[in-house]
Amino acid sequence: MDELRNRKRILSQGTDLFNQRPEKGIQFLQDNGVINPTLDPLEIAHFLRESPGLDKKMIGEYISK
């Protein structure tokens, strides 16, 4: 139960960071084991599509880079 709560907190922090600076949010999630350290396009696409609270403008900015 504690691990799930911790994962949700990390995901929430990562989402907030992503909405400010997408690269920082992705890096934070990689550093905390939510996203694989080796960037996998399918995993990133799934994260961008399925994560509630991500700013659509920032998703577009991240994808365009």
Secondary structure, DSSP 8 states (H G I E B T S, - for coil): -HHHHHHHHHHHHHHHHHHH-HHHHHHHHHHTTSS-SS--HHHHHHHHHH-TT--HHHHHHHHH-
